[in-house]
């Protein structure tokens, strides 16, 4: 952020200095405005532990609170939804949703929105605590399904209404079906219909090294070495409704952090600790690589660049646009470090959380 101050003109003195300062300030403002990141459109001043942006501009986020019962300290996460105009509403009061006693943790690990922005998944872990330090905790990891107003969408046949032991759960485009990963890595892909609890293990028990959802099109892109008769590693497209399979391109090296572009035409991933490999599904044989360094990235709307948070994914870092075809690096937001970030699914705005108190700021992407 630019420093504010005053420059006092004294007759015949400091004219050149004043002119230089004014020119530098004007240039800085022009550069920042050109990036569209001079002032946030929305500033959420809560301490937001986890968040996710929906395609219609809403943001769901969790706010943690430390609680005490006798000598036991535990954590409850409330869930809030912010509208595109900046108004906010608490849609889940954790004290009412998971009342104590007994003392219990209710912690949100991640969120994801349905393609129509009417439902979301909160991946949670719960834990009933005891004053006895030797007593094993009753811990549950699960995916809880909610509508946009915070009402639990129960999974039929489930004791607590959740999908137990689910990872990376997401709604499909029909708004009636959820897919998720199970059984650690390599991953099994599961599909469940909450209304009747019908659960299916997809692809005849095949497991996958990495999975990136494209829920709006009812598909996923996976790295697999067990669907080809040649036993080679491939990027594969999966139709999650009809259970069809389509090989996209051979992959010789894969390090992780796979991401699908808004059109699903391009899939990027780290092929080693430094290089992002991009596969264009229209020309999968064309080699597209850019040296970017370690980090986590998401796609911009034009699909000719990705936004990279540099450094280990679990650490704070600065944000840089990386050109896929020209390799250009363009730092944003004055090179400041951020705890986390997300680009809205259509690539129109960016959400960042600050270091320390994790306030959210929303910027339009020009």
N, C-alpha and C positions, 0 to 999 in steps of 0.2 A: 504494500500500500504506500502511496506517495506521502512524504512528510509535508506537513503544512507549516508555513512560517511567514514572516514578513521581511521585505527588503526595503530599507529606508534609503531613499535617494538623497544624497547630499550634493549640493551644487558642484558640478564638475568632477564628482568622484564616483567611482564604482559603476560607471555606466556600462562599461564592457562586461563586468562581472554580472550585473543585473540581466543584461541581454543574453548572456550565456546560460544563466540559470533558467530564464524563461524559455529559451529554446529547448533546453534539455527536458524540462517538465512537459512541454508540449509534445515533444517526440515520444516520451514515455507514455503519455496518455493515449497518443495515437496508436502506438504499438499494442497497448493493452486493449483498447477498444476494438482494434482490428481482430483480436483473438476472441472477442465477445466475453471477456472474463474480468471486466473492471469492477463490477458490482453484482453481488448475487441477486437473483430474482426472488429467492426465498431464503430465509435464514431461520432454522429451527434451533432454538437455544437449549433444548433438552440434552441430557447426556445420553446419546443414542448408541446402544451397544451393537445392534444389528439393524440393517435396513435393506429395502429393495424397492425399485421404481417400477411402476406399471406402465403399460403402453399408453394409457390415457392421461398420464401425468401424476397420478396419485403416488404417494410414498408411504409404505408401511414401515414402522420402526419400533424397536423395543427400548424401554427405559427401565434399568435395573434399580431395585431398592433393597437395601440390607435390612433384615428384620431380626428380632430377638424373641425367643421363648425360653424363659428361665436363663440357663447358661448357654443355650444353643443359638448360634448365629446362622441365618439362612438367607437365601436370595429369592425374591419374587420379581419377575419381569412383567411390567404392564405393556400392552400393545396399543399403539396409536396409529392413526392414518391421517396424513396431511393431504389436503386437496390441492389442485393446481393453483388456486388463488391464494394459497398460504394458510387457510383456515385448518385447524387441527381438532381431532376428536379422539379421546381415549375409547377404544372399542373393546378392550378387555382389561378388567381390573383383576390382577392376579390374586389379590387377597380374597376376592369373592369366588374366583374360578378354582383356586386351590387353597381353601381356607386352612388356617392353623388354629389350635393344635390338631394333629401332631405337626411339629416343625417339618417343613418340606421345602426343598428347592424346586422352583419352576423357572427354568432358564431357557431362553430362546437362543439357538445356535445359528439359525439362518432363516431367511424368508425367500419365497418365490411366488410370483403372481400368475394367475391363469391368463391365457392370451386375450380374453375379453375383459380383463381387469375387474371382474366381479367376485373373484374368490382368490384366496391365497393359502399357501402352505407355510406353517411355522414348524421347522424342525426343532424339537425341544429335548431336554433331558430333565427328568424329575427324580427326586431322591427324598425318601422319608428318613429323617435324622433321629438319632437317639442320644440321650444323655450318657449312655454307656459307650465309652470309646471302643470297646471290644466288639460291640454289636455291628454286624455287617449292614451297610445301608441297603435299602430296597430301591434300587436304581432302575430307571426305565429310559431308554432312548427311543424316540418315536417321531412320526410326522403327524401333526395335528392340522386338520382341515377347517378353514373358516370361510364364511362369506365376508364381503367387504365391511359389514357392520360388526364383525367380531363374534358372530354366532357360530358355535361349533357345528360342523357338518359331520355327524357321527358315521363311522363305518359299521355297517350292520354286522352283528356277530362278534364285534370286538368288545371286550369287557369295559375298557375305558373310552371307547370311541375313536381311538387313535390307530395308526398303522405302526405297529411295533417294529423296532429294529430296521427302520427305513432310512435310506440315505439319498440325498439329492432328489427328493420327490417333487413332482410338478404335475399340474393339471394339463390335460390335452385340450384340443380346440373345442370338443363337444361340451365341455363343462360338466361332464358326467363321469369322466374316467381319469384316474391318476396313475402315473408310472413312477417307478422308483428303483433304486439299486439295493441289492441285498448281498449278504455273505462276504463282505470284504472284497479286496482286490486279488485276482480278477473278479469282475462284478457279474452277478446275475441280474437280468432285467425282469421286473415284475410289473403286472398291470392289475389294478383293482377298480371295481365299480362300487363306490361307497354305498349306494342305495340298497344293494343286495349283498354286499360283502364278497362277491365273486372275484376270486384272485387267480391269476394265470401266470405261470412262469413262461416267458416268451423264448422263442428260438431253441426249443428242444433241449434246454439245459446248457446251451453254449454260454461261456463266460467271456468277458471283454476287458481288455487292459485299461481303456479309457472310454468315457461316454460323454458326449455333449448333446443336450436336448435341442431340438427345434420344434417346440411344442405347438406353435401356431400352425405348423404343417403336419402335425402328428408323426414326426419322424425324429430320428437321432442319427448322429454320426459317431462311429466307434472305431477304435483301433483294435484289430483282431488278427490272430494268426491261426484261428481254428475253424474258419468257414471256407477256406480255399483248399482244394485238393492238393495244391502244391505246398501247403503248410507254410507259405510265406506271410509276412505281415502286411496288412492292407488297411487303408482307410475305407470304411464300408458305410453305406447308407442303409438304414433300417426303417421300413414302414411299420410303425408301431400298432396300426390297426389291422392291416392285412398280413402282417408278419412276412413280408417279402424282403429280399436282400439284394443290394446292388453294390458291387465293388466299384470304387471311385478311382483309386490310385494306389500303387505300391508305395509303402513307407519303409525306408531302409533304417531310419533312426527316429526315435521318439523319446523325448525327455518329459513332456507333460504340458499343462496349461493350454488345453485345446479350447478354441473359441470359434463359434459360428457367426458369420456376418449377418446383418439384418435381412438380406435377401436370401440367405442360405446358399448363395452361389460360391462363397469363399470360406474355407476352413483354415485357420491358422493354429500352429502349435510350435513349441520349442523342440527342435530336433537335437539340440545339445544345450549346454548351459549358456550359450551366447547367441544362437542363431534361430530366428523365427522362420519357419517354412510355411508358405501359403500355397494351398492347392485350390485352383479355380476349377470348379466342376465342369465348366464349359470347355476348358483346355487343360485337363488334368496332367498331361504329359509335359507341360511347360514348367521349367524350374523357376520358382520365385523364392528367393531367400533374402533376408536382411539381417545384418549383424546388429543386435540391439542390446545385448547384455542381459543379465539376470533380472527377472521381474514378473509381473502379471499384467496382461493386456486385455483390452476390449476394443471392439470395432467402432470406428466413426461411420456416420451415415453414408458418406461418399464411397466407402469401402476401398479407398486408396491409401488409408493410413489407419494405424491403431494407436490407442492411448496406453502408454506403458507406465506403470508405477514401478520405479526402479528399486532393486534390492530384493531381499527375501520376502515372499508374500506375506508372512506374518509380522513383518516389521513395517514401520512407517517409511515413506519415501516420497520423492518428488515425482511430478507427472510430466511426461514428455510425449508429444505426438511424434510417431515414427512413420515416415513415408515408406510404403511397401515397395514402390517401384523406383524411387529415387534415393532412399536411404537417409533422407534429411531428418534431423532432430530439431524439434521446436518446443522448448520448455514453455509451460503455461503457469498461470497463477503465481508469477514472480519467483518461481523456483522453490516455493515453500514445500515442506514435507506435510503429508496427510496420512491419517491412520488408514483410510480405505477410500474407495471410489466405486462408482458404477455409472455407466452410460445407459440411459433409458433405452428400451428395446428397439425403438425406431431411430435412435441416434440423435434426437433433437435437443436433449439437455444432459448435463453432467451433475451428479450428486457426489459431494466429497464430505468426509467427516474429519474434523480437526484432531490434532494430536492432543493428548491429555483429556480434557473434557470434550467428548466426541459430538460437538454440535455439528449439525448438517447445514451445508450451503448448496444451493441449486443455481447452476449457471446455464443459460441457453448456449448452445453450440452454433456458432456462425458458419 
